[in-house]
Structures are given as structure tokens and as C-alpha cells.
Amino acid sequence: MERTDGILRMLKINYASSQDDVHEFSWMPVLKIFTFLKEGEAIAMSNNTRAVLQFMVTGKDNPNSVLNIVTMARENGRSVQDHITKEMWQCLNDFYHAIRDPGLDGWLQKEDPISTLDNLLKYGLLYFGTTDVTMARGEGNSFISIGKYLERAIQSTDILDIKFSNLDYQLDKTADTTYWKYMLMSISGYELYLKTYRSGFEGKNVVEQIVLNDQFPRSVIYSINRLHRYFERLKHDGNVTAFNKIDFMIGRIKSKVRFSTVDSITGEGLHDFLEETKGCLFEIGDTLSQKYFANS
């Protein structure tokens, strides 16, 4: 569900960006972050807005389309229906039927698909809000939160990596204001940036907010802190070995990010820093799967 939210936000903001810069705009960054297309396939689609929207939202052959992700989330919800609230299940079910609406493809092909993307985003927001106010704060809620923040941290590192790759990872390289504006809007960070940094748009400030700002709900450090917080609630006498291993892995990447600065990240190399961070997050996810869900 967190990935669904990220995809829909990215599609909405990038569609708006494509209307501002029709000739120079490319969907390539979005396709790199959220699809498994080979480079040639991505290039062929990168300038076809309607094809990208269809592929990313309702594409049955795209394992990472909103349609397939919501279907998978609903099946997961069905398999643990006794452990989630009826209201939460209803939200998943409503989203599932909305994304399977036969008219959805047609609406995405109309002049302005933003209203359609907004409606789908609202289903996700309703799910998150309902989960927050109805789920008991037990093991089930902890696993939901762990998955959410793990996915969010990976998305933020991916987005930064792709966006700065276009600038050869030079934090002081000048970029058009709209470049940073739409990037920040795609992760709901634009307003906070304007309130925090009065000197205009600079690459260093963008990295600082998205990686190091614990007040920004989609920053890497915020997500890792919450990941650690919810994982600590899973500790009990029956899983000490598995818990300690994963707790150490989370603590290690948390310390690395927490005690980093923009200058130390620049010294290490932004790409290397983001790749290492993302690699650690994937390793945590794989180990969680092995230690907690291997027999499921």
C-alpha cells in the first residue's frame, strides 16, 4: 500500500511537470524507480504519457502496477482477515474494486487524468487513516508499520539517486528551480522545504531534507527511526536470536545515517552512500522475511 501511494503521487506530479515542459520531459526516471522494464523498453515508452499511465496504473502485465499491487494487498488482507479490522478490510476491498473499474483506462486517457489519480490517492489515504485509528497496537500493527517504513525509506533513496544521477551526483551543480520543485512535490516535501530553506533551491539542501531531516515524514532517517521503533515491539523470549540479528542490522544503518552530514555524504560520494543505504534496507527486508515468514 505504501508503494501504491508512492507510485500515484509520482505519476500525478510528473504528469503536471510534463504539461509544463512538453518537449524536454521524459518519464524515464519514474520507469527506472517503479518498473522492471529493460532499458530499451523503458526508452521506447518514456515519451508516451498515456502509455506510461496505463502501464503503471492498470497494466496487467506490469507486476508493479497499481492494479497488481492493490490486488496483492487485498489477497494478503484476506489471508489474515481475522487479524485486521473490518474497517481496514473494507478499505482494501473498496480500493480493489475501484482499480478494477472497466472505465478507469478511459478516464486515464482523457485530457486531464489528474482527477482520476487524485481519486485513487484518496482510497490509499483512507486506508492509512483507517488502519491508524482502528488497528490494535499489537504485533500485526507493528508488521504493517515495519513494511510501510521500509518501503518508504527505499523509495526516498531511489528517488534521490535517480534525480541526482542526471546531475552526475554533483550537489552544487545548478538545476532549474522546477526540477527540484516537482521532485519535492512528488514526495510531499515542497512546503516544508520552503519553510526550512530561505535561500532557494540547492542540491545540498534537498539531500539534507530527504536524508537527514527527522521532521520530514518521508526522509530516510525518519523512516529508519520508525522502522526501528516498531521492530523493537516484536521482541519476546521465543525469537531472541532472530530479533538480535535484525536489531543489529537496523541499528547499524540507523547510526550511519543519523551521524552523517551533507559534507560527509559528499565526501563518501552521494551515489555510494545511497546504494549502501538501500542495500542495507533490502538486506533487512530479506532477513525479516527469512526469520519471521519463512514457514508461511
N, C-alpha and C positions, 0 to 999 in steps of 0.2 A: 504493500500500500504506500509506503514511503517512496518507492521508485516510481509508482504511478503519479504521485504528486509532483515529483521532480521532472518527469517527462512532460506532463501537461503544462507546468509553469514554463519550461524551456521552450515548448512549442508556441505557447501564447506570446511570449516576449519576443522570440525570434521572428514570428510572423509579423509583429509590429515593426521590428527592425527591417525586415525585408521590404516593407512598404516605404520606408524612408530612403532606402538605398537599393533600388531595384537592380541596377546594373552590376554593382560590386558585391552584393550579398551572396553568401553561399551557406547551404545547410550542412556543409562538411563537418564543422565542429560538433553539431548535435548528433550526427550519424556516427561519429567516432566515439562519442561518450556512451550512447544508448543503444547501439546496434552491434551485431556481429557480422556486418557486411564486409566482404573483401574490398580492398581499396578501389579496384576498378568499378565494382558495383556501386560503391558509395559516390564516386566521382560522377558516374552516369546519372545518378539521382539528385545530386547536390544542388542543381539549379531548377529543379521541378518542385515548386512549393506544394502543389496539390498532391503529387505522388508521395512526397515525404509525409504529409499529414495523414494520408490514407494508410501508408505503411506503418507509421508509428502509433496510430490510434486504433485502427480496425484491421490491420494486416494479419490474416490468419497464419500466413507463412513466416511471420516475424515472431520468434519466441519472446521477444521483449516488447511486443506491442501492448498498449493499454488493455485491449481485449483479452489477450492471453494471460497477462499478469493478474487482472481482476478475476478471471475465471479460476486461476490457480489459487488466489487468495480465498475465493469462495469455497473451493474444494477443501482447502486447509481448514476453513471455518466449520465446514460441515463435519469434518473428521473429529473435531474437538467441540462439537456443539454443546455438550454437557458442561464445558469448562469456560464458555464465554456467555455473555448476557444475551437475552433475546433481542434487546435493542441493537446491540452490536451486529448480531446475525442479520437483522432486518436491514441495516445499513449496507452490509456486504451484498445482500440479495437485491436491494434496490439498485445499487451501482451496477451489478451484473446485468440486470435486465435493461438498464439504460444504455450500457455499452453494446448490448446486442440488438438494439433497436434497428430494424431494417432501414429506417430513414436516415441513420446517422451519417453514412457515407455521402448522401446527397447534401446534407447540411454542411459538411466539411468542404464541399466543392462550391458552395455559394460564394458570393462576393466577399463577405466578411465572416470567417469561421471563428472569430474570437468569442462570440457569444456562446457558440457550441462548446468550445474549450472551457469557458467560464462555468457553464452548467456542469460539466464533468468534474471540474475542480471542486465545485460545491459538494458533490457527493463524497469526495475524499475528505474535505474539511468536516463534513457531518460525521463521517466515520471516526476521525481522530477525536472530535469533541465528545461524541457518544462513548467511545472507548474510555476516555479520560474520566467521565463523570459516572459511568456505570460499572466498570470493572473493579472487582475487589483487588486490593494491593497485595496479592499473593504471588506465587510462582508464575502463574500464567501471565499476569501483567508484566512481570519482570522480563520474561522471554519476549513479549511483544515490544517492550521498550528497548531491549538489547538489539533486536533486529532493526528497529527503526533508527537508532543512533549509529549503528554500524554502517547501515546503508547510507545514511546522511553524510557521515564523515568521508566515505569513499567517493560519493558524488562530488563533494566540495573539492577534494584533491584532484579528481578527474577534470572538473571544470577549470580549475586554476591551471592545471598542466596544459590542457588543450589551448586555452586562451593565451598563455604566455609563450607557448611554442611558436605562435605567429610572430612574436617579438624577439625570437631567439633567446628567451629567458633573461632578457636584459630589463631589470626593474626600473632603470632610469630612462629607458627608451620612450620617446614621445609617441603617444597614441591618441587618436581622435577621442574627444570627450564622449561621443555617443558609443564608442567601443566599450568603455568602462561602464557607462550608464546602463546599457542593455544587459551587460553581464551581471551587474549588481541587482538589477530588477529581476532577473531570472531566478535569483535565489533570495528574493525579498530583502536585499541588503542596501538598497539605494537610499532610502530615507535615513537610515542610521548613519550611512557614510556622510551624507550632507550635514548631519548634526554633529558628527565627530571631527571631520576634517574640513577646515575652512579654507585651505589653500588650493582647492581644486582637485582634479583627478590626477593621481600619481600612482605608478605601479607599486611602489613600496607601501603606500597606504592601503591599497587594495589587498596586498598579501597580508599585511598586519591584521586587517579586519577579518579576512576569511580564514586565516590560520590561527591567529593568536588572541582574538577578542572574545573573552568568555561571556560578554554581554550579548553577543550575536548568536541567536539560536541555531544558525546553520554553519557556524565556524567549526573548524576541525577540533580545536581544544574543547569547545562547549560539548560537542558530540562525544568526544572521548571521555570527558569527565562524567557525563551522564551514563555512558556505557559502563564505566567502572562502578558507578553508584548502584545501578540496577543489578550488575553481576554479583556484587557483594551480598545481595539479598538471597542468592542461591546457595550460600554456604550452609552445609549441615554435616553431621558426622558420617553420613554414608558416602560422601563424594570428596573427601579431603584431598586426595591425590590429584584428581582431575581439576578441582577448584584451584588448588595452589599453582598448578601449571599455567592455567589460563589467567589467573590473577597476576602472576608474574609477567606474562606477556603484555597484558593491558597496562600494568604499572610501568613497564619499560618504555612503551611508546608514549604513554602519558607524560612521563618525566622528560623525554626527549623534546616533545612539542612544547610543554609548559616552560621549560628553561631555555627555549630558543628565542632569538630576536630576529628582526628582519636582517640585521647585519650578519648574524651567524648563519642564517639561511642562505644569504647571498654568498658568503664565503664557502659554504659547502656546495653551493650550486642548487638553484631552485628545483630544477628537474630531478636531481638526485635525491633531494630532501623529500619531494612529493612521492617519488617512486618508492623510496624506503618506507615512508609512512603508509602508503597504500598497500605495499607488500605485507607489512606487519598486520594491517587490518584484515586482509584476506587470510592470513595465517591464523589470526584469532577466530575468524568465522569458520575456517576449516576444522580447527581443533574443537570448537564448540560443537560442531556437527558430529565429529567422531566421538567425543566424550559424553555427549548428552542425548544424541539422537541416533546413534549407530544401530541400535536394535529396533528402531521404529519403522 
